[in-house]
Amino acid sequence: MSAYVHRYIYNWTNKLFKNIIEYNFNNIGEDFTAIIKEVVKKQAIISGNSSGGLIALWLAVNQPDLVKGIVLEDAPLFSADWPRIKTEFVYYVLDKTAQYLGAEGGPDYEGLFNSMQRPTKDGKIKKPPRWMIKFLVWLIKRYEKPGEPLVTPLLPRRARLFFKSNRDNCSV
């Protein structure tokens, strides 16, 4: 038995994706449907983490002839129902991300990081420290090259991977 692993990062630098302008599950699912048909060319076992798990589930439901099985890794199935998702923290983060990174005149990283706040169990609001926001904004602006992965050499490996977007279409 042989197997191939295809890994896809859904972002605006990946030229395989046609519907990236309208970011929703149906468009993302259609893009992955096209990739399975055009690149994989056979039934696939789909694995997805977080919202990627939701995409794997979307594919299994909407394209069952293309999906042999799915592996859901921490998929937020409990909070993805509309309109309930609007009450979840993940919606707040996605909304703020779209608002500040899609800002007229270019991304507003400082505004994004300043907007990231979360209530704690004791009723207080937790925000990133000011020094951290300033450092992250400096780091992004220092190393950002539009259309290329963000490589931040000053951070530990895990943090670098968090900020890096992979421009490769797949790994085999």
Z-matrix of the N, CA and C atoms (Angstrom, degrees):
N
C 1 1.450
C 2 1.526 1 108.78
N 3 1.308 2 117.03 1 136.73
C 4 1.456 3 120.76 2 176.63
C 5 1.525 4 108.59 3 -123.91
N 6 1.314 5 114.41 4 155.45
C 7 1.461 6 120.08 5 -179.97
C 8 1.525 7 109.11 6 -142.90
N 9 1.294 8 116.04 7 150.48
C 10 1.452 9 122.79 8 175.75
C 11 1.513 10 107.65 9 -121.78
N 12 1.310 11 115.92 10 142.63
C 13 1.462 12 121.04 11 177.50
C 14 1.524 13 107.68 12 -110.62
N 15 1.300 14 115.21 13 124.65
C 16 1.462 15 121.95 14 174.33
C 17 1.523 16 106.41 15 -112.69
N 18 1.298 17 116.78 16 129.24
C 19 1.465 18 120.91 17 -179.93
C 20 1.518 19 108.42 18 -120.26
N 21 1.324 20 116.71 19 127.77
C 22 1.455 21 121.03 20 -178.73
C 23 1.517 22 110.03 21 -126.81
N 24 1.310 23 115.50 22 134.33
C 25 1.456 24 122.45 23 173.75
C 26 1.524 25 105.86 24 -106.19
N 27 1.307 26 116.37 25 123.39
C 28 1.464 27 119.99 26 -177.45
C 29 1.516 28 108.87 27 -87.61
N 30 1.337 29 116.49 28 97.57
C 31 1.460 30 120.52 29 175.16
C 32 1.515 31 109.85 30 -150.59
N 33 1.317 32 116.26 31 174.08
C 34 1.455 33 121.60 32 -172.06
C 35 1.530 34 112.94 33 -71.11
N 36 1.332 35 119.49 34 -11.75
C 37 1.465 36 120.09 35 178.64
C 38 1.528 37 111.56 36 -86.36
N 39 1.314 38 118.09 37 -11.85
C 40 1.461 39 121.35 38 -176.98
C 41 1.527 40 108.84 39 -88.64
N 42 1.317 41 116.90 40 110.58
C 43 1.472 42 122.46 41 -174.44
C 44 1.525 43 113.52 42 -72.02
N 45 1.341 44 118.33 43 -10.10
C 46 1.466 45 120.41 44 178.54
C 47 1.527 46 111.93 45 -70.43
N 48 1.314 47 116.62 46 -23.55
C 49 1.456 48 120.02 47 -172.89
C 50 1.526 49 110.93 48 -92.70
N 51 1.321 50 115.45 49 128.34
C 52 1.465 51 121.48 50 -175.56
C 53 1.531 52 112.79 51 -96.04
N 54 1.346 53 117.16 52 -27.43
C 55 1.463 54 121.32 53 -171.42
C 56 1.525 55 113.68 54 -103.01
N 57 1.333 56 118.02 55 21.67
C 58 1.461 57 120.61 56 -173.43
C 59 1.530 58 112.31 57 -64.18
N 60 1.319 59 117.87 58 -22.91
C 61 1.462 60 120.90 59 -179.78
C 62 1.531 61 110.82 60 -63.72
N 63 1.308 62 116.95 61 -42.68
C 64 1.466 63 122.57 62 -179.53
C 65 1.525 64 107.51 63 -103.72
N 66 1.328 65 116.42 64 93.05
C 67 1.459 66 122.62 65 -171.77
C 68 1.527 67 110.47 66 -83.37
N 69 1.337 68 117.08 67 94.88
C 70 1.457 69 121.31 68 174.54
C 71 1.525 70 108.36 69 -148.42
N 72 1.330 71 117.06 70 166.16
C 73 1.457 72 120.80 71 -173.76
C 74 1.524 73 113.26 72 -61.96
N 75 1.317 74 117.81 73 -36.61
C 76 1.465 75 119.31 74 179.51
C 77 1.525 76 111.17 75 -64.81
N 78 1.320 77 117.54 76 -45.38
C 79 1.465 78 120.12 77 179.96
C 80 1.528 79 111.64 78 -67.47
N 81 1.313 80 116.68 79 -41.77
C 82 1.465 81 119.92 80 178.42
C 83 1.527 82 109.21 81 -63.52
N 84 1.317 83 116.43 82 -44.17
C 85 1.461 84 120.51 83 177.86
C 86 1.514 85 112.65 84 -60.09
N 87 1.328 86 116.96 85 -40.57
C 88 1.466 87 120.87 86 177.91
C 89 1.528 88 110.81 87 -65.10
N 90 1.340 89 116.76 88 -39.60
C 91 1.470 90 119.56 89 177.35
C 92 1.523 91 110.82 90 -62.07
N 93 1.339 92 117.23 91 -45.19
C 94 1.459 93 119.68 92 179.50
C 95 1.532 94 111.84 93 -69.10
N 96 1.327 95 117.17 94 -31.45
C 97 1.465 96 120.46 95 174.55
C 98 1.530 97 109.44 96 -59.81
N 99 1.329 98 116.31 97 -45.65
C 100 1.463 99 120.54 98 179.79
C 101 1.529 100 110.85 99 -62.34
N 102 1.309 101 117.71 100 -40.18
C 103 1.467 102 120.56 101 179.86
C 104 1.528 103 111.02 102 -65.29
N 105 1.331 104 116.62 103 -42.88
C 106 1.469 105 118.92 104 178.73
C 107 1.534 106 109.64 105 -61.61
N 108 1.325 107 116.71 106 -42.99
C 109 1.467 108 120.33 107 -179.03
C 110 1.532 109 112.26 108 -69.11
N 111 1.339 110 117.15 109 -41.70
C 112 1.463 111 120.63 110 -172.28
C 113 1.529 112 114.08 111 -90.77
N 114 1.329 113 117.74 112 -29.60
C 115 1.468 114 120.42 113 -175.12
C 116 1.525 115 111.62 114 -107.70
N 117 1.325 116 116.70 115 -53.88
C 118 1.464 117 121.47 116 -176.44
C 119 1.537 118 110.02 117 -72.83
N 120 1.315 119 116.44 118 -44.05
C 121 1.469 120 124.13 119 174.40
C 122 1.526 121 114.82 120 62.02
N 123 1.324 122 117.59 121 23.13
C 124 1.471 123 120.87 122 172.54
C 125 1.522 124 107.64 123 -162.68
N 126 1.340 125 115.55 124 171.35
C 127 1.462 126 119.25 125 178.49
C 128 1.523 127 109.93 126 -57.17
N 129 1.325 128 115.60 127 143.07
C 130 1.458 129 120.25 128 -175.65
C 131 1.522 130 111.36 129 -127.19
N 132 1.305 131 115.02 130 151.35
C 133 1.466 132 121.57 131 167.99
C 134 1.517 133 105.05 132 -94.78
N 135 1.311 134 116.45 133 119.19
C 136 1.458 135 122.44 134 -173.98
C 137 1.524 136 109.38 135 -103.27
N 138 1.315 137 115.95 136 129.39
C 139 1.456 138 121.82 137 175.63
C 140 1.513 139 107.69 138 -118.97
N 141 1.320 140 116.94 139 136.28
C 142 1.461 141 120.03 140 179.38
C 143 1.508 142 110.99 141 -146.17
N 144 1.323 143 115.32 142 139.12
C 145 1.459 144 122.22 143 177.87
C 146 1.520 145 109.31 144 -101.95
N 147 1.328 146 116.51 145 137.18
C 148 1.458 147 123.37 146 177.64
C 149 1.528 148 109.82 147 56.98
N 150 1.339 149 118.28 148 -121.75
C 151 1.463 150 118.87 149 -179.05
C 152 1.525 151 110.76 150 -66.61
N 153 1.344 152 117.44 151 -22.98
C 154 1.457 153 120.39 152 173.23
C 155 1.517 154 111.63 153 -62.79
N 156 1.336 155 116.18 154 -31.61
C 157 1.462 156 120.66 155 174.21
C 158 1.519 157 111.50 156 -65.66
N 159 1.329 158 116.02 157 -36.33
C 160 1.463 159 119.76 158 176.43
C 161 1.526 160 110.52 159 -66.15
N 162 1.325 161 116.67 160 -37.04
C 163 1.462 162 120.40 161 177.22
C 164 1.531 163 110.08 162 -66.79
N 165 1.340 164 116.79 163 -41.93
C 166 1.471 165 120.15 164 176.76
C 167 1.525 166 109.96 165 -58.32
N 168 1.320 167 116.85 166 -44.26
C 169 1.463 168 121.15 167 178.14
C 170 1.526 169 110.75 168 -64.14
N 171 1.326 170 117.68 169 -43.08
C 172 1.470 171 122.07 170 177.65
C 173 1.520 172 109.40 171 -56.47
N 174 1.340 173 116.62 172 -46.53
C 175 1.468 174 120.25 173 -179.66
C 176 1.524 175 111.14 174 -61.76
N 177 1.331 176 117.35 175 -43.18
C 178 1.463 177 120.81 176 -179.16
C 179 1.531 178 111.31 177 -63.26
N 180 1.316 179 117.02 178 -37.26
C 181 1.462 180 121.27 179 -178.74
C 182 1.526 181 111.46 180 -77.90
N 183 1.328 182 116.62 181 -43.19
C 184 1.458 183 120.89 182 -172.69
C 185 1.528 184 114.87 183 -93.53
N 186 1.331 185 117.55 184 -18.50
C 187 1.461 186 121.51 185 -179.53
C 188 1.535 187 110.00 186 -135.69
N 189 1.323 188 118.58 187 55.97
C 190 1.465 189 120.69 188 -173.93
C 191 1.530 190 114.15 189 -60.23
N 192 1.324 191 117.37 190 -26.11
C 193 1.462 192 119.92 191 178.76
C 194 1.528 193 112.46 192 -71.74
N 195 1.325 194 117.91 193 -17.01
C 196 1.463 195 122.25 194 -179.84
C 197 1.529 196 112.90 195 -98.55
N 198 1.343 197 116.59 196 -12.71
C 199 1.465 198 120.87 197 -172.25
C 200 1.523 199 110.52 198 -114.13
N 201 1.327 200 115.01 199 119.91
C 202 1.468 201 121.14 200 178.02
C 203 1.527 202 110.74 201 -84.79
N 204 1.318 203 116.20 202 -31.72
C 205 1.460 204 121.49 203 179.59
C 206 1.517 205 109.86 204 -172.51
N 207 1.344 206 115.86 205 165.63
C 208 1.462 207 119.98 206 177.96
C 209 1.525 208 109.93 207 -132.90
N 210 1.316 209 114.67 208 150.99
C 211 1.460 210 122.65 209 173.40
C 212 1.523 211 105.77 210 -125.91
N 213 1.319 212 116.15 211 114.11
C 214 1.456 213 120.98 212 -179.00
C 215 1.526 214 108.87 213 -97.91
N 216 1.316 215 116.15 214 121.70
C 217 1.454 216 121.64 215 -179.38
C 218 1.529 217 108.83 216 -110.35
N 219 1.301 218 116.40 217 102.24
C 220 1.464 219 122.43 218 177.51
C 221 1.532 220 112.54 219 55.48
N 222 1.318 221 115.91 220 40.66
C 223 1.467 222 120.11 221 178.41
C 224 1.532 223 109.62 222 -73.04
N 225 1.326 224 118.04 223 134.49
C 226 1.473 225 121.18 224 -177.14
C 227 1.523 226 112.68 225 -80.90
N 228 1.311 227 116.53 226 56.65
C 229 1.458 228 119.99 227 -178.00
C 230 1.527 229 112.35 228 -63.29
N 231 1.308 230 116.05 229 -28.66
C 232 1.458 231 120.65 230 -178.67
C 233 1.522 232 112.36 231 -70.30
N 234 1.322 233 118.63 232 -20.96
C 235 1.461 234 119.48 233 -172.70
C 236 1.517 235 113.91 234 -125.01
N 237 1.315 236 118.25 235 12.25
C 238 1.454 237 119.63 236 -175.28
C 239 1.530 238 113.33 237 -95.79
N 240 1.319 239 118.04 238 2.19
C 241 1.458 240 120.59 239 179.42
C 242 1.524 241 110.24 240 -76.69
N 243 1.319 242 115.23 241 134.43
C 244 1.459 243 120.63 242 176.39
C 245 1.510 244 109.16 243 -86.58
N 246 1.274 245 123.00 244 134.90
C 247 1.456 246 128.83 245 5.53
C 248 1.536 247 113.76 246 -93.62
N 249 1.328 248 117.50 247 4.79
C 250 1.466 249 119.72 248 -176.60
C 251 1.527 250 113.08 249 -57.37
N 252 1.329 251 117.64 250 -35.50
C 253 1.457 252 120.40 251 -177.70
C 254 1.532 253 111.51 252 -56.71
N 255 1.344 254 116.74 253 -26.45
C 256 1.462 255 119.73 254 -179.63
C 257 1.524 256 112.45 255 -64.85
N 258 1.339 257 117.32 256 -15.11
C 259 1.467 258 120.35 257 178.59
C 260 1.531 259 112.01 258 -95.79
N 261 1.312 260 116.98 259 -3.49
C 262 1.463 261 121.45 260 -176.75
C 263 1.525 262 110.71 261 -91.72
N 264 1.330 263 117.17 262 152.20
C 265 1.459 264 122.23 263 179.92
C 266 1.518 265 111.83 264 -61.77
N 267 1.326 266 117.95 265 -35.28
C 268 1.457 267 120.73 266 -179.17
C 269 1.536 268 110.76 267 -60.27
N 270 1.318 269 117.41 268 -36.57
C 271 1.462 270 120.59 269 177.81
C 272 1.525 271 110.12 270 -64.70
N 273 1.331 272 116.45 271 -42.84
C 274 1.462 273 121.81 272 177.71
C 275 1.529 274 110.13 273 -56.80
N 276 1.336 275 116.68 274 -47.26
C 277 1.468 276 121.34 275 -179.21
C 278 1.530 277 110.55 276 -63.89
N 279 1.328 278 117.48 277 -46.56
C 280 1.461 279 120.32 278 -179.97
C 281 1.530 280 111.80 279 -64.19
N 282 1.325 281 116.27 280 -39.56
C 283 1.462 282 120.89 281 178.65
C 284 1.531 283 110.90 282 -63.35
N 285 1.328 284 116.30 283 -46.79
C 286 1.472 285 120.56 284 179.26
C 287 1.524 286 111.06 285 -65.41
N 288 1.327 287 116.33 286 -38.40
C 289 1.463 288 119.98 287 178.99
C 290 1.526 289 110.11 288 -62.08
N 291 1.328 290 117.12 289 -46.93
C 292 1.467 291 120.53 290 178.46
C 293 1.527 292 110.63 291 -62.93
N 294 1.319 293 116.61 292 -41.45
C 295 1.462 294 121.29 293 -178.14
C 296 1.528 295 111.64 294 -63.32
N 297 1.326 296 117.38 295 -47.59
C 298 1.463 297 120.23 296 -173.78
C 299 1.525 298 114.06 297 -87.79
N 300 1.313 299 118.31 298 -33.67
C 301 1.460 300 118.60 299 179.75
C 302 1.523 301 112.00 300 -83.02
N 303 1.323 302 116.04 301 -19.70
C 304 1.460 303 120.05 302 175.91
C 305 1.515 304 112.12 303 -99.82
N 306 1.333 305 117.11 304 18.74
C 307 1.461 306 122.03 305 -176.09
C 308 1.528 307 111.29 306 -64.48
N 309 1.313 308 114.75 307 146.13
C 310 1.456 309 120.15 308 175.33
C 311 1.524 310 108.30 309 -61.69
N 312 1.306 311 116.61 310 133.22
C 313 1.460 312 119.49 311 -178.29
C 314 1.523 313 113.17 312 91.67
N 315 1.311 314 117.94 313 1.47
C 316 1.463 315 121.03 314 177.19
C 317 1.513 316 112.37 315 112.40
N 318 1.333 317 115.77 316 170.39
C 319 1.466 318 120.96 317 -177.39
C 320 1.530 319 112.22 318 -62.25
N 321 1.310 320 116.19 319 138.69
C 322 1.467 321 122.86 320 176.40
C 323 1.527 322 107.69 321 -109.21
N 324 1.324 323 116.61 322 82.97
C 325 1.461 324 121.30 323 -176.26
C 326 1.525 325 111.64 324 -64.48
N 327 1.317 326 116.52 325 -41.32
C 328 1.464 327 118.99 326 -179.39
C 329 1.524 328 110.82 327 -63.28
N 330 1.329 329 116.62 328 -42.90
C 331 1.461 330 120.20 329 176.84
C 332 1.522 331 111.64 330 -60.47
N 333 1.346 332 116.19 331 -41.51
C 334 1.464 333 120.30 332 179.24
C 335 1.523 334 110.86 333 -61.34
N 336 1.335 335 116.89 334 -53.05
C 337 1.468 336 119.51 335 -177.58
C 338 1.528 337 111.80 336 -65.30
N 339 1.338 338 117.48 337 -34.88
C 340 1.469 339 120.19 338 176.65
C 341 1.518 340 112.27 339 -66.98
N 342 1.336 341 116.68 340 -29.59
C 343 1.468 342 119.83 341 -178.87
C 344 1.524 343 112.80 342 -79.18
N 345 1.315 344 116.99 343 -14.57
C 346 1.468 345 120.77 344 -177.87
C 347 1.529 346 110.14 345 -75.64
N 348 1.279 347 114.89 346 99.06
C 349 1.464 348 121.28 347 177.89
C 350 1.516 349 108.80 348 -137.14
N 351 1.302 350 114.85 349 150.43
C 352 1.465 351 119.40 350 -176.60
C 353 1.525 352 109.00 351 -142.58
N 354 1.329 353 116.21 352 133.95
C 355 1.469 354 117.91 353 176.84
C 356 1.536 355 110.63 354 -69.69
N 357 1.311 356 116.49 355 142.12
C 358 1.465 357 121.35 356 176.49
C 359 1.526 358 108.96 357 -96.34
N 360 1.315 359 116.42 358 170.87
C 361 1.469 360 120.77 359 -178.46
C 362 1.518 361 112.28 360 -62.87
N 363 1.329 362 117.24 361 -27.55
C 364 1.463 363 119.91 362 -179.44
C 365 1.534 364 112.80 363 -88.18
N 366 1.335 365 117.10 364 10.19
C 367 1.456 366 121.00 365 174.99
C 368 1.520 367 114.99 366 89.11
N 369 1.318 368 118.70 367 -0.43
C 370 1.457 369 121.33 368 178.56
C 371 1.524 370 109.77 369 -86.09
N 372 1.312 371 115.55 370 169.03
C 373 1.465 372 121.49 371 177.96
C 374 1.533 373 107.58 372 -108.49
N 375 1.326 374 115.22 373 127.76
C 376 1.464 375 120.83 374 179.03
C 377 1.525 376 108.64 375 -102.38
N 378 1.345 377 115.81 376 128.40
C 379 1.464 378 121.83 377 179.72
C 380 1.518 379 108.64 378 -129.75
N 381 1.329 380 116.55 379 156.27
C 382 1.467 381 118.39 380 175.39
C 383 1.538 382 109.48 381 -64.83
N 384 1.324 383 117.42 382 145.35
C 385 1.468 384 119.20 383 178.33
C 386 1.538 385 111.06 384 -64.09
N 387 1.306 386 115.73 385 146.75
C 388 1.472 387 121.84 386 -177.77
C 389 1.530 388 111.80 387 -55.60
N 390 1.335 389 117.36 388 -41.88
C 391 1.467 390 120.72 389 -178.62
C 392 1.526 391 111.10 390 -62.27
N 393 1.348 392 116.00 391 -36.03
C 394 1.459 393 120.35 392 -179.65
C 395 1.533 394 110.33 393 -68.62
N 396 1.329 395 116.11 394 -41.97
C 397 1.465 396 120.37 395 178.86
C 398 1.525 397 109.83 396 -61.09
N 399 1.329 398 116.49 397 -47.63
C 400 1.470 399 120.61 398 179.87
C 401 1.533 400 110.62 399 -59.71
N 402 1.333 401 116.51 400 -43.53
C 403 1.464 402 120.52 401 -179.38
C 404 1.521 403 110.81 402 -64.51
N 405 1.332 404 118.27 403 -46.18
C 406 1.463 405 121.03 404 -178.89
C 407 1.528 406 111.89 405 -63.77
N 408 1.332 407 116.66 406 -40.51
C 409 1.467 408 120.35 407 178.27
C 410 1.529 409 109.66 408 -63.91
N 411 1.336 410 116.74 409 -45.65
C 412 1.467 411 120.04 410 178.00
C 413 1.525 412 110.65 411 -59.56
N 414 1.314 413 115.90 412 -45.19
C 415 1.459 414 121.52 413 -177.22
C 416 1.529 415 111.17 414 -61.78
N 417 1.318 416 116.40 415 -46.56
C 418 1.466 417 120.40 416 179.87
C 419 1.524 418 110.53 417 -63.08
N 420 1.328 419 116.71 418 -47.79
C 421 1.467 420 119.68 419 -178.53
C 422 1.527 421 111.41 420 -65.89
N 423 1.313 422 117.20 421 -33.85
C 424 1.467 423 121.45 422 -179.22
C 425 1.526 424 111.74 423 -67.62
N 426 1.332 425 117.20 424 -39.00
C 427 1.455 426 120.92 425 -172.85
C 428 1.527 427 114.61 426 -109.43
N 429 1.309 428 117.53 427 -2.78
C 430 1.464 429 120.39 428 -177.87
C 431 1.523 430 111.33 429 -71.72
N 432 1.328 431 115.10 430 131.31
C 433 1.463 432 122.63 431 173.35
C 434 1.524 433 105.67 432 -130.41
N 435 1.344 434 117.86 433 107.83
C 436 1.471 435 120.27 434 -175.81
C 437 1.526 436 112.52 435 -50.18
N 438 1.332 437 115.00 436 134.19
C 439 1.452 438 121.99 437 178.84
C 440 1.513 439 114.65 438 81.95
N 441 1.338 440 117.54 439 2.14
C 442 1.465 441 121.42 440 179.36
C 443 1.524 442 109.57 441 -123.81
N 444 1.339 443 117.10 442 160.06
C 445 1.466 444 119.52 443 176.68
C 446 1.527 445 110.77 444 -60.37
N 447 1.307 446 116.13 445 145.95
C 448 1.463 447 120.94 446 176.18
C 449 1.517 448 108.14 447 -85.08
N 450 1.318 449 116.13 448 112.90
C 451 1.464 450 121.99 449 179.90
C 452 1.526 451 106.82 450 -109.34
N 453 1.327 452 116.07 451 117.26
C 454 1.462 453 121.96 452 -176.46
C 455 1.530 454 110.07 453 -117.31
N 456 1.338 455 117.83 454 90.40
C 457 1.461 456 120.75 455 -172.11
C 458 1.530 457 115.06 456 -68.47
N 459 1.315 458 119.37 457 -15.15
C 460 1.457 459 120.66 458 -176.16
C 461 1.527 460 114.31 459 -83.09
N 462 1.319 461 116.88 460 -8.76
C 463 1.464 462 120.43 461 -177.37
C 464 1.527 463 111.02 462 -98.26
N 465 1.340 464 116.89 463 157.12
C 466 1.471 465 119.36 464 172.29
C 467 1.526 466 110.25 465 -59.96
N 468 1.322 467 116.41 466 158.56
C 469 1.466 468 121.93 467 -174.73
C 470 1.531 469 113.10 468 -51.64
N 471 1.318 470 118.11 469 -47.11
C 472 1.479 471 120.07 470 -178.61
C 473 1.523 472 111.86 471 -61.64
N 474 1.316 473 116.43 472 -40.42
C 475 1.463 474 119.76 473 178.70
C 476 1.523 475 110.80 474 -68.60
N 477 1.338 476 117.85 475 -37.98
C 478 1.466 477 120.88 476 177.19
C 479 1.525 478 110.27 477 -61.05
N 480 1.324 479 116.51 478 -42.78
C 481 1.464 480 119.73 479 179.87
C 482 1.517 481 111.46 480 -65.43
N 483 1.325 482 117.07 481 -32.21
C 484 1.464 483 121.02 482 177.82
C 485 1.527 484 110.29 483 -62.85
N 486 1.323 485 116.71 484 -41.65
C 487 1.460 486 120.62 485 -176.15
C 488 1.521 487 113.47 486 -86.89
N 489 1.319 488 117.29 487 -18.92
C 490 1.459 489 119.93 488 -175.21
C 491 1.528 490 109.90 489 -81.38
N 492 1.328 491 115.67 490 131.15
C 493 1.459 492 119.20 491 171.11
C 494 1.520 493 106.24 492 -104.39
N 495 1.300 494 115.78 493 135.81
C 496 1.455 495 120.39 494 -175.06
C 497 1.513 496 109.70 495 -87.77
N 498 1.305 497 116.04 496 126.95
C 499 1.456 498 118.96 497 -178.08
C 500 1.516 499 111.62 498 -94.48
N 501 1.320 500 117.73 499 -9.48
C 502 1.465 501 119.63 500 176.13
C 503 1.517 502 109.20 501 -65.51
N 504 1.306 503 116.10 502 141.64
C 505 1.460 504 119.92 503 178.89
C 506 1.505 505 112.30 504 -74.94
N 507 1.323 506 118.28 505 -34.75
C 508 1.451 507 120.13 506 178.70
C 509 1.505 508 110.30 507 -165.81
N 510 1.309 509 115.04 508 161.94
C 511 1.459 510 122.26 509 173.08
C 512 1.521 511 106.50 510 -118.89
N 513 1.302 512 116.72 511 133.84
C 514 1.460 513 120.01 512 178.80
C 515 1.511 514 108.21 513 -119.54
